[in-house]
Structures are given as structure tokens and as C-alpha cells.
Amino acid sequence: MINKKMKDGFYPALGTPTNAEGNLMVNSFGKQIELMIESGAKGVLCMGSMGKMASIRNSEYSNVAVQCVKVVKQRLPLMVGVMDCSVSRVLDRIEALGNIDIDGVVATVPYYHKLNAGEIVSFFRLLSVKSKYPVYMYDLPPVTQSPVSFGVMEALADIPNIKGIKTANLALIQEMQRKNYRHDDFSVFYSGLDLFDMAIHAGIGKNLDGMFTCTPVNTGKLYKSADEGSLDECSRYLDNILLLRNTLVKGNIFSAYSYAMELIGCPGNYQADYDVPISETLKLEIYDVMKEIKEI
């Protein structure tokens, strides 16, 4: 397995469409991935937060990853979520992947209990030693209660198998840039959707988010504008994506996202099995917004 270089651009956190029994809808999943590749994605995250990592059936977990590998066909880097609440449970997930050809695994801090800095360092240090794949850290304090600080990053700097971090903490990224933190072999993915245009302008070029998947048209134009150096155009297309995001959160975000994905031809249940459906009124509003921003 050769770890592919993570280039600047957008990295969609793929949604995981399942049927009523919780099994992967293979054709819908494949279409979603192709839409992202056609829009210019530089890599994908399979089974992150938007991909139902916390609620996917154990019996479907490896199948989702395998199907993603089959569709991607090594055309771009592929990372797989392995989030869980202990090193041993994360390693069980990695073992379930077999020996599929992926470019790394993505893990949050364990999220059942709040961890201190020393425990976060211990978790990632142990995981990185035992993982057969490169490890990418996922800083997600709204869920884990435990933010990743620069002190934690410094303590992990000597571990070659930790290859990157996804974070919405712009101050953390700026401190890493200022101190030239492992720039040669370490990828930083910024996930603060509201500021993607300004981050790109500031040289933070790798952006990762789930909203890309339901806005392939605007996402493609956003990053084409970025390549052309047009900040105003970047901001315009980002505003479109944010308009849809702000509409989806008027109801259950994952149920609303399921409807948005259905509208672009990628149907399925992207929400957990206990999530409540959205109202017909919100469905109409989502439809109108997606027409307005020319996604449908």
C-alpha cells in the first residue's frame, strides 16, 4: 500500500445510504462517489460523522468500506472512519477492514468519557503503533468533549504513523502553520465550513465536510474558483452551500440531508434509525433552495 499525497482541494465526508433494514444501497453510494470525483474531489472520507459511523450496523461496516474501495478504484486518496471508545475497539474496526487498499483510518478521541490531554496523547500513541494503516486524527470536541490542543500535537510530533488531523479549530491550524508543524508529511484538513473561502485565501487548502456531497455543482464551482484565484466567486458558491446547510438544520439535520441526497439522485436513509422524519413543509423549502442554488 502506497500512501497517496493529500493535495489541496475538497474532501467530502461521504454519506452512507442504507435501506429500511440498515443495509447499504450500493448503487446510490456509488453514484454519490462518482458525483464527488466528477466535481473535483481530491480524496474522500468514508464513514465519518456524516457517514453514520456511530450508527452503521456492525454487519455492514466492512461492506461499506469495501464498496467504497471498489468505486474509487485508487483514483484518489480514501480514508475510512474507525471511531470508537478505546484503542482495542478501534483496532477491532481496523481488523474488520481486512487488507483493503485504503490510505488511512480516521479516529476521534474516545467519546464516552471526557479525556485529559495526557489520555488523548496515550490513545493516539497506542493506536498509531498498532494500526496497520496511517492514522488521521479527527478533532471533534462537540461530540468527544475533549479538544485536541497544540500541546497534544507537540507530544505526538515524533510519531510517523500519524499523518494528519481534521479540525474546525482555526487557531490550532494557524499555530501549527506558524511553528511549521511537520509540513513535509502531515496533512491538515480544515472543517469549519462557514469560513472555507477565507481559509483558502489564507493558504489553508484542504477542506473536509459532509455538505459537499449534497452540493456537487456548487462545490465544484467553489474549488474551480479557488484554483483560479477568485475569492469573490469562492464566497458566492460557499454562500449557496451555507444557505442549504442552514435550511437543513431547521429539522433533524440527517433526515433533512437524506431528502437533499434524494433530490440529487442518491436516495437512502442517511440518518440513524431512530431519527425523526422532517416535515413536508421543510421538504418543500429544501427543494426550493436546491432549485435556487442550481443543484437540481
KESE-357342 format. One line per 10 residues: their letters; for each residue x, y, z of C-alpha. Coordinates in nm, 4 decimals, m for minus. Each point is the difference from the previous one (the first is absolute). Layout:
<recs>
a = X/Y/Z ~ ...
</recs>
This chain:
<recs>
minkkmkdgf = 0.0000/0.0000/0.0000 ~ 0.1389/0.3382/m0.1071 ~ m0.1306/0.2980/0.1914 ~ m0.1144/0.2562/m0.2570 ~ 0.0908/0.3640/0.0452 ~ m0.2919/0.2048/0.1303 ~ m0.0346/0.2950/m0.2381 ~ m0.1710/0.3310/0.0667 ~ m0.3703/0.0030/m0.0815 ~ m0.3203/m0.1428/0.1386
ypalgtptna = m0.0472/m0.3312/0.1751 ~ m0.3633/m0.1092/0.0386 ~ m0.1121/m0.1888/0.3077 ~ m0.2179/m0.2491/m0.1826 ~ m0.3508/m0.0788/0.1130 ~ m0.0919/m0.3668/0.0436 ~ m0.3381/m0.0812/m0.1597 ~ m0.1753/m0.3021/0.1504 ~ m0.3370/m0.1629/m0.0506 ~ m0.2659/m0.0648/0.2646
egnlmvnsfg = 0.1966/m0.3021/0.1275 ~ 0.3192/0.2017/0.0401 ~ 0.1791/m0.1540/m0.2975 ~ 0.2079/0.2071/m0.2409 ~ m0.1700/0.1209/m0.3188 ~ 0.2931/m0.0743/m0.2275 ~ m0.1147/0.1816/m0.3147 ~ m0.0878/0.3203/0.1847 ~ 0.3322/m0.0063/0.1833 ~ 0.1879/m0.0512/m0.3235
kqielmiesg = m0.1787/0.2874/m0.1709 ~ 0.0820/0.2326/0.2906 ~ 0.3691/m0.0862/m0.0230 ~ 0.0050/0.0537/m0.3764 ~ m0.1693/0.3392/0.0400 ~ 0.2734/0.1023/0.2423 ~ 0.2792/m0.1168/m0.2280 ~ m0.1598/0.1758/m0.2983 ~ m0.0224/0.3192/0.2072 ~ 0.3731/m0.0100/0.0669
akgvlcmgsm = 0.0403/m0.1593/0.3428 ~ 0.3616/m0.0594/0.1007 ~ m0.0868/m0.2857/0.2358 ~ m0.2918/m0.1451/0.1968 ~ m0.0840/m0.0932/0.3570 ~ m0.2182/m0.3090/0.0276 ~ m0.2069/m0.0413/0.3185 ~ 0.0827/0.3213/0.1765 ~ m0.2601/0.1877/0.2046 ~ m0.2200/0.0623/m0.3048
gkmasirnse = 0.0508/m0.3633/m0.1013 ~ m0.1819/m0.1415/0.3046 ~ 0.3198/m0.1292/0.1605 ~ m0.1683/m0.0096/0.3396 ~ m0.3149/m0.1802/m0.1175 ~ 0.0902/m0.2237/m0.2949 ~ m0.0661/m0.3685/0.0612 ~ 0.3110/m0.1991/0.0907 ~ m0.1005/m0.2531/m0.2639 ~ 0.0100/0.2743/m0.2676
ysnvavqcvk = 0.3098/0.1854/0.1154 ~ 0.2590/m0.1864/m0.2049 ~ m0.2345/m0.0223/m0.2997 ~ m0.0316/0.3797/m0.0160 ~ 0.3783/0.0377/m0.0037 ~ 0.0447/m0.2761/m0.2584 ~ m0.2607/0.1521/m0.2309 ~ 0.1656/0.3404/0.0312 ~ 0.3352/m0.1489/m0.0991 ~ m0.1625/m0.1694/m0.3005
vvkqrlplmv = m0.1491/0.3249/m0.1261 ~ 0.2976/0.2252/0.0693 ~ 0.2376/m0.2412/m0.1787 ~ 0.3092/0.1756/0.1372 ~ m0.0841/0.3175/m0.1923 ~ 0.0490/0.2126/0.3113 ~ 0.0835/m0.0442/0.3689 ~ m0.2567/m0.1835/0.2106 ~ m0.0258/0.0167/0.3790 ~ m0.2351/m0.2089/0.2150
gvmdcsvsrv = m0.1473/0.0935/0.3368 ~ 0.0806/m0.2322/0.2914 ~ m0.1340/0.2090/0.2904 ~ m0.0698/m0.1786/0.3278 ~ 0.0575/0.0271/0.3742 ~ 0.3252/m0.1911/0.0563 ~ 0.3130/m0.0970/m0.1874 ~ m0.1058/m0.3658/m0.0028 ~ m0.3430/0.0794/m0.1455 ~ 0.1547/0.2195/m0.2702
ldriealgni = 0.2420/m0.2809/m0.0824 ~ m0.2972/m0.2364/m0.0329 ~ m0.1400/0.2335/m0.2650 ~ 0.3340/0.0120/m0.1798 ~ 0.0193/m0.3799/0.0108 ~ m0.3511/m0.0196/m0.1482 ~ 0.1290/0.1858/m0.3057 ~ 0.2251/m0.2940/m0.0860 ~ 0.2759/0.1121/m0.2332 ~ m0.1925/0.2355/m0.2263
didgvvatvp = 0.2069/0.2640/m0.1766 ~ m0.0716/0.3277/0.1793 ~ 0.2174/0.2976/0.0806 ~ m0.0746/0.0376/0.3659 ~ m0.2452/m0.0337/0.2860 ~ m0.1651/0.2905/0.1790 ~ m0.0600/m0.0076/0.3754 ~ m0.1471/0.2468/0.2455 ~ 0.0968/0.0190/0.3623 ~ m0.2090/m0.2621/0.1907
yyhklnagei = m0.3356/0.1628/0.0649 ~ m0.1677/m0.1838/0.2899 ~ 0.2002/0.1802/0.2688 ~ 0.1805/0.3335/m0.0087 ~ 0.3763/m0.0495/m0.0346 ~ 0.2843/0.2194/0.1195 ~ 0.2980/0.0894/m0.2193 ~ 0.2133/m0.2872/0.1276 ~ m0.2715/m0.2528/m0.0739 ~ m0.0491/0.1378/m0.3519
vsffrllsvk = 0.3734/m0.0326/m0.0641 ~ 0.0013/m0.3545/0.1383 ~ m0.2964/m0.1012/m0.2171 ~ 0.1485/0.1215/m0.3272 ~ 0.3489/m0.1212/0.0844 ~ m0.1242/m0.3545/0.0684 ~ m0.2263/0.0015/m0.3040 ~ 0.2694/0.1220/m0.2355 ~ 0.2407/m0.2729/0.1115 ~ m0.2548/m0.2781/m0.0483
skypvymydl = m0.1838/0.1219/m0.3119 ~ 0.1036/m0.1560/m0.3287 ~ m0.1279/0.3111/m0.1776 ~ 0.1106/0.3636/0.0337 ~ m0.2020/0.1778/0.2685 ~ m0.1809/0.3308/m0.0474 ~ m0.1258/0.1766/0.3104 ~ m0.3532/0.1439/0.0072 ~ m0.0361/0.2905/0.2422 ~ m0.3736/0.0043/0.0813
ppvtqspvsf = m0.0480/0.1576/0.3452 ~ m0.3790/0.0560/m0.0314 ~ m0.0315/m0.3803/0.0045 ~ 0.3082/m0.1184/0.1896 ~ 0.0040/0.2805/0.2620 ~ 0.3802/m0.0131/m0.0367 ~ 0.1659/0.2484/m0.2379 ~ 0.3400/m0.0675/m0.1530 ~ 0.2422/0.2748/0.1042 ~ 0.3316/0.1016/m0.1509
gvmealadip = 0.1647/m0.1498/0.3075 ~ m0.1518/m0.3351/m0.0946 ~ 0.1253/0.0396/m0.3559 ~ 0.3510/0.0801/0.1247 ~ m0.0021/m0.3128/0.2154 ~ m0.0909/m0.2096/m0.3054 ~ 0.2380/0.1687/m0.2438 ~ 0.2548/m0.2827/0.0099 ~ m0.2452/m0.2687/m0.1131 ~ 0.0394/m0.0616/m0.3741
nikgiktanl = m0.3213/m0.2006/m0.0391 ~ m0.2187/0.2962/0.0987 ~ m0.0428/0.1688/m0.3362 ~ m0.2521/0.2772/0.0528 ~ m0.2833/0.1652/0.1865 ~ m0.3500/0.1169/m0.0839 ~ m0.1078/0.2966/0.2118 ~ m0.2271/0.3047/m0.0007 ~ 0.2375/0.1763/0.2412 ~ 0.1494/0.2712/m0.2188
aliqemqrkn = 0.2239/0.1245/0.2818 ~ 0.1531/m0.3469/0.0329 ~ 0.0735/m0.0131/m0.3729 ~ 0.1548/0.3455/0.0043 ~ 0.2250/m0.0940/0.2900 ~ 0.1076/m0.3140/m0.1856 ~ 0.0776/0.2112/m0.3071 ~ 0.1895/0.2581/0.2035 ~ 0.2160/m0.2684/0.1586 ~ 0.0415/m0.1918/m0.3271
yrhddfsvfy = m0.1471/m0.3176/0.1450 ~ 0.1108/m0.2984/m0.2112 ~ m0.0855/0.1644/m0.3300 ~ 0.1810/m0.2612/m0.2069 ~ m0.2178/m0.3002/0.0831 ~ m0.2955/0.1253/0.2043 ~ m0.3387/0.1019/m0.1427 ~ m0.2276/0.2516/0.1693 ~ m0.3677/m0.0103/m0.0999 ~ m0.2038/0.3020/0.1029
sgldlfdmai = m0.3670/m0.0763/0.0701 ~ m0.1385/0.3444/0.0906 ~ m0.2457/0.0203/m0.2902 ~ m0.1085/0.3597/0.0670 ~ 0.3545/0.1287/m0.0588 ~ 0.1212/m0.2220/m0.2844 ~ 0.0425/0.2949/m0.2381 ~ 0.2097/0.1968/0.2471 ~ 0.2002/m0.3098/0.0926 ~ 0.0826/m0.0623/m0.3656
hagigknldg = 0.1041/0.3640/m0.0362 ~ 0.2251/m0.0437/0.3060 ~ 0.1713/m0.3033/m0.1503 ~ m0.1940/m0.2697/0.1869 ~ m0.0702/m0.2025/m0.3098 ~ m0.1445/m0.3330/0.1157 ~ m0.3668/0.0184/0.0994 ~ m0.2100/m0.2944/0.1215 ~ m0.3766/0.0024/0.0536 ~ m0.3154/m0.2016/m0.0572
mftctpvntg = m0.1922/0.2831/m0.1694 ~ 0.2095/m0.0449/m0.3129 ~ m0.1855/m0.3226/m0.0767 ~ m0.3429/0.1611/m0.0400 ~ 0.1357/0.3044/m0.1879 ~ 0.2228/m0.1446/m0.2749 ~ m0.0732/0.2848/m0.2428 ~ 0.0831/0.2847/0.2368 ~ 0.2914/m0.1886/0.1545 ~ 0.1585/m0.0571/m0.3393
klyksadegs = m0.0374/0.3682/m0.0893 ~ 0.1275/0.1131/0.3403 ~ 0.3275/m0.1848/m0.0346 ~ 0.0380/0.0822/m0.3687 ~ m0.0275/0.3654/0.1042 ~ 0.2600/m0.0621/0.2692 ~ 0.2394/m0.1445/m0.2564 ~ m0.0548/0.3113/m0.2133 ~ 0.0654/0.2295/0.2968 ~ m0.3492/0.1525/0.0037
ldecsryldn = m0.0888/0.0530/0.3671 ~ m0.3286/0.1743/m0.0812 ~ m0.1180/m0.2962/m0.2037 ~ 0.1127/m0.2384/0.2755 ~ m0.2089/0.1926/0.2488 ~ m0.3035/0.0047/m0.2280 ~ m0.0076/m0.3771/m0.0402 ~ 0.0764/m0.0534/0.3667 ~ m0.2967/0.2224/0.0854 ~ m0.2182/m0.2343/m0.2070
illlrntlvk = 0.1236/m0.3024/0.1933 ~ m0.0538/0.1803/0.3299 ~ m0.3525/0.0976/m0.1040 ~ m0.0835/m0.3658/m0.0470 ~ 0.1766/m0.0996/0.3228 ~ m0.1952/0.2602/0.1933 ~ m0.3205/m0.1355/m0.1498 ~ 0.0820/m0.3618/0.0873 ~ 0.0592/0.0839/0.3661 ~ m0.3555/0.1282/0.0358
gnifsaysya = m0.0918/m0.3653/0.0538 ~ 0.1971/m0.3107/0.0872 ~ 0.3181/0.0645/m0.1993 ~ 0.0502/m0.3603/m0.1088 ~ m0.3636/m0.0560/m0.0996 ~ 0.0090/0.3273/m0.1939 ~ 0.3293/m0.1024/m0.1611 ~ m0.1614/m0.3278/m0.1091 ~ m0.2624/0.1981/m0.1897 ~ 0.2623/0.2245/m0.1608
meligcpgny = 0.1931/m0.3071/m0.1155 ~ m0.3197/m0.1489/m0.1429 ~ m0.0502/0.3170/m0.2038 ~ 0.3417/m0.0376/m0.1673 ~ m0.0696/m0.3659/m0.0824 ~ 0.1729/m0.1736/0.2913 ~ m0.2903/m0.1356/0.2080 ~ 0.0190/m0.1843/0.3299 ~ m0.0159/0.0418/0.3745 ~ 0.2988/0.2106/0.0979
qadydvpise = m0.1347/0.0501/0.3504 ~ 0.0091/m0.2318/0.3006 ~ m0.2938/m0.2394/0.0310 ~ m0.1452/0.1952/0.2945 ~ 0.0116/0.3424/m0.1678 ~ m0.3358/0.1626/m0.0627 ~ m0.1022/0.0960/m0.3552 ~ m0.0219/0.3614/m0.1084 ~ m0.3258/0.1756/m0.0776 ~ m0.1463/0.0368/m0.3480
tlkleiydvm = 0.0375/0.3755/0.0442 ~ 0.3746/m0.0331/0.0523 ~ 0.0261/m0.2365/m0.2960 ~ m0.1547/0.2678/m0.2191 ~ 0.2413/0.2606/0.1365 ~ 0.3002/m0.2258/m0.0667 ~ m0.1241/m0.0621/m0.3536 ~ m0.0397/0.3736/m0.0638 ~ 0.3475/0.0779/0.1333 ~ 0.1616/m0.2717/m0.2085
keikei = m0.1758/0.1368/m0.3071 ~ 0.1134/0.3515/0.0908 ~ 0.3646/m0.0990/0.0318 ~ m0.0271/m0.2131/m0.3161 ~ 0.0778/m0.3380/0.1564 ~ m0.3157/m0.1419/m0.1585
</recs>
